Amino acid sequence: MIILKQVYMHNGKKIEPLTIRNYTETDIKGLISLQRECFPSPFPQELLWSEEQLDSHINTFPEGALCALVNGKIVGSMTALIVHFEPESPDHTWAQATDNGSIKNHDPHGNTLYVVDISVSPHYRKRGIGKWLMNTMYELTVDKRLARLLGCGRIPFYHQYAHEISAVQYVEDVMEGKKKDPVLSFLLHCGRSPIRVVSNYVEDKESLNFGVLMEWKNPFYKKASCSSQQPV
């Protein structure tokens, strides 16, 4: 599935085109620049994409490597791989799920599209770019006949309340509209549903290393069943 589409967004003054496509080797420098812009310190800089990791994404699962462009400039990106997920054993770390960001553990026979990351330039936020990227990944989930899209979201505002409430309570407060979190609120607006809070998911001072495992279930998914086989 080669992804290339043009949609439209409002930039606050006028409607302008937004292109979403698979990223390639020629986009690597632009993607690295985007990462630095989106995740400044105190986010661990060693977790930002390297050329080697991006090259691995492109060669391992190019369909899951997306970028968003406005006037030819990369303003957003999203990366995913296919894994086998067992709902009965949900706990994992980002490093385990993504093979330390290389996605070399991509399993074409898995049941879940796993989000590695999503980034939108601070200068282009609140224009629907992140939601367009997420919707495109939903389309890929359906196209690949996978059970779900899955990923762990950061909760970067949690450190402001950690002395008062648990991470679980914080997520519940955001769900109830008592608090807002830039990442968790965004994912909820995109249609993702929380499954559980995961501790020690990734090194992240703002989230105190917590992540919120969230999924989007493929409404068209039909699990293969032995009962559907015909007798011989």
C-alpha positions in Angstrom: 0.0 0.0 0.0 1.7 3.2 -1.2 0.4 6.2 0.6 0.1 9.5 -1.1 -2.8 11.8 -0.5 -3.6 15.5 -0.5 -6.1 16.9 1.9 -6.8 20.4 3.1 -6.4 22.2 6.4 -7.1 25.7 7.8 -3.9 27.6 8.8 -5.9 30.3 10.8 -6.2 32.5 7.8 -7.0 30.4 4.8 -7.3 26.8 3.5 -4.1 25.3 2.2 -3.2 21.8 0.9 -1.5 19.2 3.1 0.3 16.2 1.6 0.7 12.9 3.4 3.0 10.3 2.0 5.5 7.7 2.9 8.9 9.2 3.8 12.0 8.1 1.9 15.8 8.5 2.3 15.7 12.0 0.8 13.5 13.1 3.8 15.9 11.9 6.6 17.5 15.3 7.3 14.1 17.0 7.4 12.8 14.3 9.8 15.7 14.7 12.1 15.2 18.5 12.1 11.5 18.0 12.9 12.3 15.7 15.9 14.7 18.3 17.4 12.0 20.9 17.0 9.2 18.8 18.5 11.2 17.2 21.5 13.5 19.8 23.1 15.2 19.2 26.4 14.3 17.8 29.0 13.1 15.1 26.6 16.1 12.7 26.3 17.9 13.8 23.1 19.4 10.3 22.7 15.8 9.1 22.0 15.5 11.3 18.9 15.7 9.6 15.5 19.1 8.9 14.1 19.8 8.4 10.4 20.3 4.7 11.0 16.9 4.3 12.6 15.1 6.2 9.9 16.9 4.2 7.3 15.7 1.0 9.1 12.1 2.3 9.1 12.2 2.9 5.4 13.7 -0.5 4.6 11.9 -2.6 7.1 8.3 -1.3 6.8 8.0 1.6 4.4 4.2 1.6 4.5 4.3 2.5 8.2 6.7 5.5 7.6 4.6 8.6 7.1 5.3 12.3 6.8 3.1 15.4 6.3 4.2 18.3 4.1 3.0 21.9 3.7 4.5 23.7 0.7 7.1 21.0 0.4 8.3 21.3 4.0 8.0 18.4 6.4 5.9 19.5 9.3 4.8 16.1 10.7 5.7 12.5 10.8 4.4 9.2 12.2 6.0 5.8 12.2 4.5 2.3 12.9 5.3 -1.4 12.7 3.3 -4.6 12.9 3.6 -6.7 16.0 1.8 -9.6 17.6 -0.1 -8.3 20.7 -1.7 -10.4 23.4 -4.3 -8.4 25.4 -3.8 -10.8 28.3 -0.1 -9.7 28.6 -0.2 -5.9 27.8 2.8 -4.6 29.7 5.9 -3.7 27.8 8.4 -0.9 27.2 8.9 1.3 24.2 12.3 -0.3 23.6 10.8 -3.8 23.6 7.9 -2.9 21.3 10.1 -1.1 18.7 13.4 -2.9 19.0 15.0 0.2 20.4 13.4 2.3 17.7 14.9 0.3 14.8 11.6 -1.6 14.2 13.6 -4.6 13.1 11.2 -6.8 15.1 8.5 -5.9 12.5 6.3 -9.0 12.0 4.3 -9.0 8.8 2.1 -11.8 10.3 1.3 -9.9 13.5 -2.2 -8.7 14.5 -1.5 -5.1 15.6 -0.2 -1.9 14.0 2.0 -0.4 16.7 2.7 3.4 16.8 6.4 4.1 17.3 6.0 7.9 17.4 4.1 10.9 16.1 5.4 14.4 15.7 4.0 17.7 14.5 6.0 20.9 14.3 5.0 23.3 17.1 4.5 26.0 14.4 1.9 23.8 12.7 -0.1 22.4 15.6 -3.9 22.8 16.1 -4.5 22.5 12.3 -5.5 18.8 12.2 -2.2 17.5 10.9 -1.7 15.0 13.7 -5.3 13.7 13.2 -4.8 13.3 9.5 -1.6 11.2 10.2 -3.5 9.1 12.7 -6.5 8.6 10.3 -4.1 7.4 7.7 -2.7 4.9 10.1 -6.2 3.7 10.8 -6.6 3.2 7.0 -3.4 1.2 7.0 -4.7 -0.9 9.9 -7.8 -1.8 7.9 -5.9 -2.4 4.7 -3.6 -4.9 6.5 -6.6 -6.6 8.1 -5.2 -6.1 11.6 -7.2 -6.2 14.8 -6.1 -2.8 16.1 -3.8 0.1 16.2 -1.9 0.3 19.4 0.6 2.6 21.1 1.6 4.2 24.4 1.0 7.9 24.8 3.1 10.2 26.9 1.4 12.3 29.7 3.8 15.3 29.8 1.7 17.4 32.2 1.6 14.6 34.8 4.7 15.8 36.6 2.8 18.9 37.7 0.3 16.7 39.7 2.4 13.7 40.7 2.8 15.0 44.3 -1.0 14.9 44.6 -2.4 12.0 42.6 -1.4 8.7 40.9 -0.8 8.4 37.2 -4.0 6.4 37.0 -6.0 9.1 38.7 -4.4 11.7 36.4 -5.6 9.8 33.3 -9.1 9.5 34.8 -9.2 13.2 35.5 -8.2 13.9 31.8 -10.9 11.5 30.7 -13.5 13.3 32.9 -12.4 16.8 31.6 -11.0 17.9 34.9 -7.5 18.2 33.5 -6.0 18.6 30.0 -2.9 16.9 28.7 -1.5 17.8 25.2 -0.8 14.2 24.2 -3.5 12.2 26.0 -6.2 14.7 25.1 -5.1 14.6 21.5 -5.2 10.8 21.3 -8.6 10.8 22.8 -9.8 13.2 20.2 -8.4 11.0 17.5 -10.5 8.1 18.7 -8.0 6.1 20.8 -9.2 4.4 23.9 -7.1 3.9 27.1 -6.3 0.3 28.1 -4.0 0.8 31.1 -1.2 2.9 32.5 2.3 1.4 32.0 5.1 2.3 34.3 8.7 2.6 33.1 7.6 2.7 29.5 10.2 5.1 28.3 12.7 7.6 29.9 10.6 10.8 30.1 11.0 13.2 33.1 7.8 15.1 32.2 5.7 11.8 32.3 7.7 10.3 35.1 8.4 7.4 32.7 4.7 6.5 32.5 2.8 5.8 29.3 -0.9 5.2 28.6 -1.5 2.2 26.4 -4.2 3.2 24.0 -5.9 1.4 21.1 -8.2 1.9 18.1 -10.1 -1.3 17.3 -10.5 -2.1 13.6 -14.3 -2.3 13.1 -13.8 -4.4 10.0 -11.6 -7.0 11.6 -12.7 -10.6 11.5 -10.6 -13.1 13.3 -10.0 -16.4 11.4 -11.8 -19.3 12.9 -11.4 -23.0 12.6 -15.2 -23.3 12.5 -15.1 -21.6 9.1 -13.1 -24.4 7.5 -15.1 -26.8 5.4 -14.9 -30.6 6.0 -13.0 -32.7 3.5 
